[in-house]
Amino acid sequence: MARGVLGLVRDLPLLARQRTSLLMIRENRRWSIGAKFADTAARHPDSPFLRVGAEIHTYAECNRRANRWAAALRDRGVRRGDVVAVMAHNSPECVIAMLAIVKLGAVTGMINYNQPGDALNHSFGVLVDANREAPLVVVHDAECGELLPGLDPGIAINAVTFDGLDDAGDTLAARGRPVDENPRVTNEILASDPAFYIFTSGTTGWPKASVMSHGRWQIAMNGFSLGLRLRPDDVLFVTLPFYHNNALTVCVATAISAGACLAVSPKFSASRFWDEAIANEATAFCYIGELCRYLLAQPPKPTDRAHSVRLAAGNGLRPEIWDQFQERFGIDRIVEFYAASESNIGFVNIFDQRKTVGFCPLPYVIVEADDDTGLPRRGADGRVTKVAKGRPGLLLGKISPIARIDGYTDPSATEKKVVRDAFKDGDQYFNTGDLVTDLGFRHIAFVDRLGDTFRWKGENVATTEVEAALNGTAGVVESVVYGVAVADADGRAGMAAIVVDDDFDPVLLAAELRSRLPEYAVPLYLRVVPALTQTSTFKNQRVTLRNQGYSDVGDDPVYTLMADGYTEMS
């Protein structure tokens, strides 16, 4: 800790120039992402902001382009408070579209283009509802545009491509319109105004749209900046999709705060990762835990240390591979963090401690949890109980003026995450749904997910969504879904205990699930059981099944997912 504090002190002059602060109490102050970006562009006009290999775009160029796109969107009727969807693969234009939308005071709805069928329709439906019945403007690239004709005909959209926005902005400029400056509304936006809707599986049901306000984005920017401590000459390599907060908030925010550059990769590739990092002159990158494991699984090659990367930041790097990852690739600093799109607290490893998600100055508690419900366990007095240091417990973030929650677009979903009267009448805590352990000095280590969600391939999977897909398929009478630990893999793989009838066909079932669910949500294992045991409160015994995994199953047949369908394990 002493070395970590000294390292932070050495970087204080850098942080002072970025004016970082972890606490932003005045919710109704004027502050916006668009104004912050314009300010950074004014201070670093000729510095690179976005690049793909040798293709480089400066801050001034990107700010001017974002302003023109904002004018083009305003011409399409977009106003403050409206929702605009962005559905596009990683590119400089994806970032510019987001900036153009928030400069208007509109809300950017980031669509996961990997969602199939029903899930994609649901996500668009949420944004349409939030847009107050006006046609939803959708900004997209050519490839994602091919998905739009497959949407429910009842979803009214107004689609425009990146090229279309360029053409419209140029036309307005040619007519003498003042489109190269910030829209007037940019400086009128409040910190409490919503900036993004980020879809997350939450704990139950269909994907939910969590709300990210301008002010909470600012707090995240400052907190992550304290951890990453980027310099203006840094290049932060982004391979994660921009519909994830790791890319949209952590990467974009810290780069803008420092006046640094974002190097954008269209898609993560383990085999090409270091070659791309070298081509982009990257000095830092953002990860999820699985990404690190994929890189370690690659055969050793000279590019493992032929790069200029000195910093890796992200979440999910398992302690057992931390040292191996850092040593093999010669990375000076690993900044692990803990955060969630809908949560009111976060942890960042600002003191450079090993194998921890870091430090949090905001009030939180770690309490005993009910494994069946994912809720805090309450005693006879109705209160919750803190766990001892070093023991796993459920993380709760205290809700206060300095740790507000933006929640979801659905107020009832937000209410389900609030724990009331935990220690005394009237107190309120946000239930993160995560098990953690207290390491001391306000540091924690992440343990696992609780409740009806598990994490696989960097994605949160809602068990109820997978159960709905299974139960709607011929041959499946009833199902319960849970995550199971798999050797040498991060997170938990999906497994389902199912009751079947004579129509059960494991090959056809796999094909049906692949058409209904994202690839990461399709169960890796199926356990065929004669019946599903329920608790006295009519809940399936998910915890018992999860603990049994795919090996302690008695005489029950177990199937594993293969390329051509589910195959029974011997």
C-alpha positions in Angstrom: 0.0 0.0 0.0 2.8 2.4 0.8 4.4 1.9 -2.6 1.0 2.3 -4.2 0.4 5.6 -2.4 3.8 6.9 -3.4 3.1 6.0 -7.1 -0.2 7.9 -6.9 1.6 10.9 -5.3 4.1 10.9 -8.2 1.3 11.2 -10.7 -0.6 14.0 -8.8 0.7 16.7 -11.2 -0.8 14.7 -14.2 -4.1 14.2 -12.3 -4.3 17.8 -11.3 -4.1 18.9 -15.0 -7.1 16.5 -15.6 -9.0 17.9 -12.6 -10.1 14.5 -11.4 -12.4 14.1 -8.4 -14.2 11.0 -7.1 -17.1 13.0 -5.6 -19.6 15.1 -7.5 -22.4 16.1 -5.1 -24.4 18.7 -7.0 -26.7 16.7 -9.3 -28.3 19.6 -11.0 -25.1 21.4 -12.1 -24.5 22.1 -15.8 -22.1 19.5 -17.1 -22.2 17.3 -20.2 -20.1 14.8 -22.1 -20.3 16.8 -25.3 -19.1 20.0 -23.6 -16.2 18.1 -22.0 -15.2 16.6 -25.3 -15.4 20.1 -27.0 -13.2 21.5 -24.2 -10.6 18.7 -24.7 -10.7 19.3 -28.5 -10.0 23.0 -27.9 -7.0 22.1 -25.7 -5.6 19.4 -28.0 -6.9 20.2 -31.4 -4.1 18.5 -33.4 -3.7 15.5 -31.1 -5.0 12.2 -32.4 -8.3 11.1 -30.8 -9.3 8.1 -32.9 -7.2 5.8 -35.1 -7.4 2.5 -36.9 -3.8 1.6 -37.8 -2.4 4.4 -39.9 -5.7 6.1 -40.3 -5.7 8.9 -37.7 -8.4 11.4 -36.8 -7.6 14.5 -34.6 -9.6 15.9 -31.7 -10.5 19.0 -33.8 -11.6 16.9 -36.8 -13.7 14.5 -34.7 -15.3 17.4 -32.8 -16.2 19.2 -36.0 -17.6 16.0 -37.5 -19.7 15.3 -34.4 -21.1 18.8 -34.5 -22.1 18.3 -38.2 -23.8 15.0 -37.4 -25.6 16.6 -34.5 -26.9 19.2 -36.9 -28.0 16.5 -39.3 -29.8 14.6 -36.5 -31.5 17.9 -35.4 -32.7 18.3 -39.0 -34.3 14.8 -38.6 -36.2 16.1 -35.6 -34.0 14.9 -32.7 -34.3 17.1 -29.7 -33.2 17.1 -26.1 -34.5 14.1 -24.2 -35.2 12.0 -27.3 -33.6 8.6 -27.7 -31.4 7.7 -30.7 -30.2 4.1 -31.1 -26.7 3.2 -32.3 -26.2 -0.2 -33.7 -22.8 -0.6 -35.3 -19.5 -2.5 -35.1 -16.5 -0.8 -33.6 -15.2 2.1 -35.7 -14.3 5.7 -35.2 -17.8 6.6 -36.5 -19.4 4.7 -33.7 -17.8 7.0 -31.2 -18.5 10.1 -33.2 -22.2 9.1 -33.4 -22.4 8.8 -29.7 -20.8 12.2 -29.2 -23.2 13.8 -31.7 -26.2 12.4 -30.0 -25.3 13.5 -26.5 -24.3 17.0 -27.7 -28.0 17.4 -28.5 -29.0 16.4 -25.0 -30.5 13.3 -26.6 -30.0 9.8 -25.1 -27.8 7.3 -26.9 -29.3 3.8 -26.8 -26.5 1.3 -27.5 -27.8 -1.8 -29.2 -26.1 -5.2 -28.9 -26.2 -6.3 -32.6 -25.4 -9.9 -31.6 -28.9 -10.3 -30.1 -31.1 -12.5 -32.3 -34.8 -12.3 -33.0 -36.9 -11.8 -29.9 -34.1 -10.2 -27.8 -33.3 -7.6 -30.5 -37.0 -6.7 -30.9 -37.3 -6.4 -27.1 -34.3 -4.0 -26.9 -35.6 -1.8 -29.7 -39.1 -1.9 -28.1 -37.6 -0.5 -24.9 -36.0 2.4 -26.7 -39.1 3.1 -28.7 -41.1 3.3 -25.4 -38.6 5.6 -23.9 -38.7 7.8 -27.0 -42.2 9.0 -26.2 -43.9 7.5 -29.2 -41.9 9.3 -31.9 -40.2 7.2 -34.6 -36.9 6.0 -33.2 -33.8 7.3 -35.1 -31.3 4.5 -35.6 -27.7 5.2 -36.6 -26.1 2.2 -38.0 -23.3 0.8 -40.2 -24.0 -1.1 -43.4 -23.6 -4.6 -41.9 -25.9 -3.9 -38.9 -28.4 -2.2 -41.3 -29.1 -5.6 -42.7 -30.8 -6.6 -39.4 -33.3 -3.8 -39.5 -35.8 -5.3 -42.0 -36.1 -8.3 -39.6 -37.5 -6.2 -36.8 -41.1 -6.4 -35.7 -43.2 -4.3 -38.2 -44.8 -2.5 -35.3 -41.4 -0.9 -34.3 -41.3 2.6 -36.1 -37.8 3.6 -36.9 -36.0 6.3 -38.9 -32.7 4.7 -40.0 -29.6 6.6 -41.2 -26.1 5.4 -41.9 -22.8 7.1 -41.0 -22.3 8.1 -44.7 -25.8 9.5 -44.6 -24.9 11.7 -41.7 -21.7 12.9 -43.4 -23.6 13.8 -46.5 -26.4 15.6 -44.6 -23.9 17.5 -42.5 -21.9 18.6 -45.5 -25.0 19.7 -47.3 -26.0 21.9 -44.3 -22.5 23.4 -44.2 -22.6 24.2 -47.9 -25.8 26.1 -47.3 -24.0 28.3 -44.8 -25.5 26.8 -41.7 -23.3 27.2 -38.6 -22.9 23.4 -38.1 -19.2 23.2 -37.1 -19.8 24.6 -33.6 -21.4 22.9 -30.6 -25.2 23.0 -30.6 -26.5 25.6 -28.3 -28.1 23.0 -26.1 -24.8 21.3 -25.3 -23.9 23.9 -22.6 -27.4 23.7 -21.1 -27.4 20.0 -20.3 -27.5 19.0 -16.6 -25.4 16.4 -15.0 -28.6 14.6 -13.9 -29.8 14.3 -17.6 -29.5 10.8 -19.1 -26.8 10.3 -21.6 -26.8 6.5 -22.4 -29.0 3.5 -22.2 -26.8 0.5 -21.7 -28.5 -2.9 -22.0 -27.7 -5.4 -19.2 -29.3 -8.7 -18.4 -29.6 -7.5 -14.7 -30.8 -10.5 -12.7 -34.0 -11.6 -14.3 -35.9 -11.5 -17.6 -35.2 -9.8 -20.9 -32.2 -7.3 -21.2 -32.9 -4.1 -19.2 -31.8 -0.7 -20.2 -29.7 0.8 -17.4 -29.4 4.6 -17.4 -26.1 6.4 -17.4 -26.4 10.1 -16.7 -23.9 12.7 -17.7 -22.9 13.2 -14.1 -22.4 9.5 -13.3 -20.3 9.2 -16.5 -18.2 12.1 -15.2 -17.7 10.4 -11.8 -16.7 7.2 -13.7 -14.3 9.2 -15.9 -12.6 10.7 -12.9 -12.4 7.5 -10.9 -11.0 5.5 -13.8 -8.6 8.3 -14.7 -7.2 8.0 -11.2 -6.5 4.4 -11.8 -5.3 4.4 -15.5 -3.5 7.8 -15.2 -3.2 8.1 -19.0 -1.0 10.8 -20.6 -1.8 12.9 -23.6 0.7 10.8 -25.7 -0.9 7.5 -24.7 -2.8 5.3 -27.2 -5.6 3.2 -25.5 -6.4 0.1 -27.6 -10.1 -0.9 -27.7 -11.2 -4.3 -28.8 -14.3 -4.6 -26.7 -17.7 -3.5 -28.3 -18.9 0.0 -27.6 -22.3 -1.3 -26.4 -20.4 -2.4 -23.3 -19.5 0.1 -20.6 -15.9 -1.0 -20.5 -15.4 0.5 -23.9 -18.1 3.2 -23.9 -17.3 4.7 -20.5 -13.9 3.4 -19.2 -12.1 3.8 -22.5 -13.8 6.8 -24.1 -14.0 8.7 -20.8 -10.4 8.2 -19.7 -9.0 9.1 -23.2 -11.0 12.3 -23.3 -10.0 13.2 -19.8 -6.3 12.9 -20.7 -6.5 14.1 -24.2 -5.2 10.7 -25.2 -5.9 8.6 -28.3 -8.3 5.6 -28.8 -7.1 2.9 -31.2 -10.3 1.1 -32.3 -10.3 -2.5 -33.4 -13.4 -3.7 -35.2 -13.4 -7.0 -33.3 -11.2 -8.8 -30.8 -8.9 -11.5 -32.2 -6.6 -13.4 -29.9 -4.2 -14.4 -32.7 -3.9 -10.8 -34.1 -4.2 -8.9 -30.9 -0.5 -8.0 -30.4 0.0 -7.3 -34.1 -2.8 -4.8 -34.0 -1.5 -3.3 -30.8 1.9 -2.8 -32.5 0.3 -1.4 -35.7 -1.7 1.1 -33.6 1.3 2.1 -31.4 -0.8 1.2 -28.4 0.5 1.9 -24.9 -2.5 0.6 -23.0 -5.6 -1.6 -23.5 -8.8 -2.5 -21.8 -9.8 -6.1 -21.1 -12.3 -8.5 -19.7 -10.9 -11.6 -17.9 -11.7 -14.0 -20.7 -9.7 -11.8 -23.1 -6.6 -12.2 -21.0 -7.0 -16.0 -20.8 -7.5 -16.1 -24.6 -4.2 -14.3 -25.1 -2.4 -16.6 -22.7 -3.7 -19.6 -24.7 -2.0 -18.4 -27.9 1.4 -20.0 -28.8 4.3 -17.8 -27.7 5.6 -15.5 -30.4 8.0 -12.6 -30.6 5.2 -10.0 -30.6 4.4 -11.0 -27.0 6.9 -8.4 -25.9 7.6 -6.5 -29.1 4.9 -4.0 -28.2 4.8 -0.7 -26.3 1.9 -1.6 -24.0 2.7 -0.7 -20.4 -0.8 -0.7 -18.9 -3.8 -3.1 -19.0 -7.1 -2.1 -17.3 -10.3 -4.1 -17.0 -12.2 -6.5 -14.9 -12.3 -10.3 -14.4 -8.5 -11.1 -14.5 -8.4 -14.1 -12.3 -5.8 -14.2 -9.5 -4.4 -17.5 -10.6 -3.3 -16.1 -14.0 -2.4 -12.5 -12.9 1.3 -13.1 -12.5 1.7 -15.3 -15.6 -0.2 -12.7 -17.7 1.9 -9.8 -16.4 5.2 -11.6 -16.8 4.6 -13.1 -20.3 3.5 -9.9 -21.9 5.8 -7.5 -19.9 3.0 -5.2 -18.7 4.1 -2.7 -16.0 0.7 -2.0 -14.5 -2.6 -3.9 -14.2 -5.5 -1.8 -13.1 -8.3 -4.1 -12.2 -11.7 -2.5 -11.4 -15.2 -3.5 -10.4 -18.2 -1.7 -11.7 -21.7 -2.3 -13.2 -23.8 -0.3 -15.6 -26.6 0.0 -13.1 -24.6 0.2 -9.8 -24.0 3.2 -7.7 -20.5 2.3 -6.6 -17.2 1.1 -8.2 -13.8 0.0 -7.2 -10.5 0.9 -9.0 -7.0 -0.4 -8.3 -5.5 3.1 -7.9 -2.9 1.9 -5.5 -1.5 -0.8 -7.8 -2.3 -3.7 -5.5 -2.0 -7.3 -6.9 -5.1 -9.5 -7.3 -7.7 -7.1 -6.2 -10.4 -5.1 -8.0 -9.3 -2.1 -6.0 -10.4 0.7 -3.7 -13.7 2.5 -3.2 -14.1 5.7 -1.1 -17.9 5.5 -1.2 -19.9 3.8 1.6 -20.6 0.1 1.1 -21.2 -3.0 3.2 -20.6 -6.8 2.7 -23.4 -8.9 4.1 -24.7 -12.4 4.5 -26.6 -13.6 1.4 -29.5 -16.0 0.7 -28.1 -18.3 -2.1 -31.7 -19.1 -3.2 -32.9 -15.6 -3.7 -29.7 -13.5 -4.2 -31.0 -11.1 -1.6 -29.4 -10.2 1.8 -30.3 -12.7 4.5 -32.3 -11.0 7.3 -32.3 -12.1 10.9 -35.2 -12.4 13.4 -35.1 -8.6 13.9 -35.5 -8.1 10.1 -32.0 -6.6 9.7 -29.1 -7.8 7.6 -25.8 -8.9 9.0 -22.3 -8.0 7.9 -19.8 -10.8 7.2 -16.4 -11.0 8.8 -13.3 -9.8 6.9 -12.0 -12.4 4.5 -15.4 -14.2 4.2 -17.5 -13.9 1.0 -20.6 -11.8 1.2 -23.1 -9.8 -0.9 -21.9 -6.3 -1.8 -24.3 -3.5 -1.1 -23.6 0.1 -2.1 -25.2 2.7 0.2 -27.5 5.1 -1.7 -26.8 8.7 -0.8 -26.4 12.1 -2.4 -22.8 11.2 -3.3 -23.8 7.7 -4.5 -27.0 7.9 -6.4 -28.5 5.3 -8.7 -29.7 6.0 -12.2 -31.3 2.6 -12.3 -33.2 1.3 -15.3 -35.7 2.8 -17.7 -38.2 0.5 -15.9 -38.8 1.9 -12.4 -40.1 -1.4 -11.1 -36.8 -3.1 -12.1 -34.9 -0.4 -10.3 -37.0 -0.9 -7.1 -36.1 -4.6 -7.1 -32.4 -3.7 -6.7 -33.0 -1.5 -3.7 -32.5 -3.0 -0.2 -34.4 -0.9 2.4 -34.2 -0.8 6.2 -31.1 -2.9 6.1 -29.5 -1.7 9.4 -32.0 0.9 10.5 -35.4 2.3 9.4 -35.1 4.4 6.3 -31.7 3.4 5.0 -31.3 2.3 1.4 -28.6 0.2 -0.3 -28.1 -1.0 -3.9 -27.9 -4.8 -4.3 -25.1 -5.5 -6.7 -25.9 -9.2 -6.8 -22.2 -10.0 -6.4 -20.2 -11.9 -3.9 -17.0 -10.3 -2.8 -14.5 -10.5 0.1 -13.1 -7.7 2.1 -9.3 -7.5 1.8 -8.8 -4.5 4.1 -7.9 -0.8 3.4 -11.3 -0.5 1.6 -10.2 -3.1 -1.0 -12.2 -6.1 -2.1 -11.8 -9.2 -4.2 -14.5 -10.4 -6.6 -15.8 -13.9 -5.9 -18.9 -14.6 -8.0 -22.4 -13.7 -9.1 -25.5 -14.4 -7.0 -29.1 -15.0 -7.9 -30.5 -15.6 -11.4 -27.5 -14.3 -13.4 -24.1 -15.9 -14.2 -21.3 -14.5 -16.3 -19.9 -16.3 -19.3 -17.6 -15.1 -22.1 -17.7 -11.6 -20.6 -21.5 -11.4 -20.7 -24.1 -11.5 -18.0 -26.7 -14.3 -18.8 -30.2 -14.1 -17.2 -31.3 -17.6 -16.4 -35.0 -16.6 -16.9 -34.3 -15.6 -20.5 -32.7 -18.9 -21.3 -35.4 -20.8 -19.5 -38.0 -19.0 -21.6 -36.2 -20.1 -24.8 -36.0 -23.7 -23.6 -39.6 -23.9 -22.4 -40.8 -22.7 -25.7 -39.0 -25.4 -27.6 -40.6 -28.7 -28.6 -39.5 -31.6 -26.4 -38.8 -29.6 -23.3 -41.5 -29.7 -20.6 -39.8 -27.7 -17.9 -36.3 -26.3 -17.3 -34.1 -24.6 -14.7 -30.9 -22.8 -15.8 -27.7 -22.1 -13.8 -24.0 -21.5 -14.2 -21.4 -24.1 -13.5 -17.7 -23.8 -13.0 -15.5 -25.2 -15.9 -11.8 -25.9 -15.5 -9.5 -23.3 -17.0 -12.3 -21.0 -17.9 -13.5 -17.7 -16.4 -17.0 -17.2 -15.2 -19.6 -20.0 -15.3 -20.9 -21.9 -18.3 -24.6 -22.3 -18.8 -26.2 -25.6 -17.8 -29.9 -26.5 -17.8 -31.7 -29.3 -16.0 -34.6 -30.2 -18.2 -37.7 -32.5 -18.1 -38.4 -33.8 -21.6 -41.1 -35.7 -23.5 -41.0 -37.9 -26.6 -40.4 -34.9 -28.9 -36.9 -34.3 -27.4 -34.3 -34.1 -30.1 -30.9 -32.8 -28.9 -29.7 -31.7 -32.4 -32.9 -29.8 -33.2 -32.9 -28.3 -29.7 -29.4 -26.8 -30.2 -30.4 -25.3 -33.5 -33.5 -23.8 -32.0 -31.6 -22.3 -29.1 -29.0 -20.8 -31.4 -31.7 -19.1 -33.3 -33.3 -17.6 -30.2 -30.3 -16.7 -27.9 -26.9 -15.0 -28.2 -24.1 -17.5 -28.7 -22.8 -17.0 -25.1 -26.3 -17.7 -23.6 -26.8 -21.1 -25.2 -26.3 -23.7 -22.4 -23.1 -25.7 -22.8 -24.6 -28.6 -20.8 -28.0 -30.2 -20.6 -29.0 -32.6 -17.7 -32.1 -34.6 -18.4 -34.0 -35.1 -15.1 -37.2 -37.0 -14.3 -38.6 -34.0 -12.4 -37.5 -30.7 -11.0 -37.6 -30.5 -7.2 -39.0 -27.3 -5.7 -38.5 -25.5 -2.4 -41.4 -24.9 0.0 -41.8 -21.5 -1.7 -42.2 -23.1 -5.1 -38.8 -22.1 -6.4 -36.5 -24.5 -8.3 -33.5 -25.7 -6.3 -31.1 -23.9 -8.5 -28.3 -23.8 -5.9 -28.3 -27.6 -5.4 -28.2 -28.2 -9.1 -25.4 -25.6 -9.5 -23.3 -27.3 -6.8 -23.7 -30.7 -8.5 -22.5 -29.3 -11.8 -22.2 -31.7 -14.7 -20.4 -34.5 -13.0 -22.3 -35.2 -9.7 -25.5 -36.1 -11.6 -26.2 -39.7 -10.6 -27.9 -41.7 -13.4 -29.1 -38.6 -15.2 -27.9 -38.3 -18.8 -25.9 -35.2 -19.6 -25.4 -33.6 -23.0 -22.7 -31.2 -24.1 -23.0 -28.6 -26.9 -21.1 -29.5 -30.1 -21.0 -27.9 -33.5 -23.7 -30.2 -34.8 -25.9 -30.2 -31.7 -26.1 -31.6 -28.2 -24.3 -34.9 -27.8 -24.6 -37.2 -24.8 -21.5 -37.4 -22.7 -20.1 -40.8 -22.0 
